[in-house]
Amino acid sequence: RFNALPKKALVDENRHVVGLEILETYLDANNRLQTKEESVQTLPADSIILALGFEAKRFSFYEELDLAIGRSNTLIVNENKETSHPFIFAGGDVVRGANLVVNAALDGREAAFAIAKKLGALSDPYFTL
């Protein structure tokens, strides 16, 4: 979705992501991002991928999902890029703070490998890295 801002992650009783509430956004006369509060929409989802840019923002769903938060609103991950939630992985600027894009790409590769391993895909003879 374009011109949308995440408002709230929707989770079930087992803390599994089931959707995302978003707000429509627009630029005001001063070119500042504004939200239309009456424009809440719900998107069904079973995963949420954040692409934040240089500055990690603290979203309200971090607390809702009980994610461990470090310095400067970065997410804390283990060596497999797994957060404190067993099915949420993170990398790049949201973990490191402002850094090189090649490091974000490496984090994504490492997270993908860890996710595949967790889901059992590495035992699939057709799965290769």
N, C-alpha and C positions, 0 to 999 in steps of 0.2 A: 504494500500500500504506500502511496505517496501522500505527502501532506498529512501525516498522521503521527500521533505521539502516544506511546504506550501509557496507559493509566493504571491498569491493575492486571496482574496475572491471576487467572482463575484456576484453582486447584481443587481436586476432590478430597475426600476424607483421608486418603492415603498419601496426600501431597503430590499427586501426579498432575501435571499440567493438562488442563482440558480446554483452555481458551485464553484469550487476551482481550481485555477491554482497551479500546483506543479512542482518542479524541481527534477530530479534524483540526488541522492547523492552518494558519494563514499569516502573511506578513502585514503588519499594520502600516500606517503612513510613514512611520520612522524606520521601516524595514526590520522591525522586531517581531520575533515569532510569538504568535498569540494562539490560544486554543478557543474553540467554540464549545463551551461547557455542555450545551444541549445536544451535542453531536456524538454522544457515546455510542459506539458500535461494539459488538462482540464478535470476535473472530474465533472459530473453533480451531484448536491446535493441540498437538500432542508434544510439541517441543517449541522452545523459544530461542532464537539465535540473536544475540545482540551485536551490533556493529556501531561502536560509539565514537570513533575518532580519537582525538588526542586526550581529551579530558574525561575521566571516568565520572559518570553521574550516579548518584545514589537513588535508585528507583525504589518505590515503596514495596514492590514485590520481593526485594531482597529479604526484608524481614518476614514477609508472608511465607517465603520458602525456607526461612531459617538459614540463609547463606551467611557464611563467615566473611566479615568485611575487614579489610586491612587499612593501611595508610591511604590517604587521599581517595577514599571510597573505592579502592581496588578490591577485587574479590580474591580471597585466599584459596589456593588450589594445592593439590599434592603433586607428586612427580608425574602423574598421569593426566594432569590438567583437570582433575575431578574436584569440584567444589565440595562443600560440606553436605550438599544434597547428593545422594548417590547417583542420580541420573542427570545432573547438570554439570557440564564441562565448560571451561572458559580459557581464553588465552588472549594474547595481544595486549593492547593498551588497557583493557579492563582489568588485567592482572598486573602488568608491568608498569603502568603509567605510560607517558609518552615515550615511544621507542620506535625503532626501525620497522618498516613493513615486512622486511625479510624475517624478523623475529616473530611477528604475528603469523606469517605463513608457516613457519616452523612449528609454532604452538598449535596451529590448526591441524597440521599433519600429525603431530604427536597425539592430539586429542582424538583425531579420527582413528588412529591405530588403537588407542585405549578403548574407544567406544566399540570398535569392531571386536576387540578381544573380549570385552564385557558381554557383548551380545552373542558370542560364540561364532562369529563369522570367520575367525582365523582357522577354524577346523574345516572350513569349506575349501575344497581343492581348487575352486575357481577364484578364490580371493587372493589377490597378490598386492603387494605394496610397491 
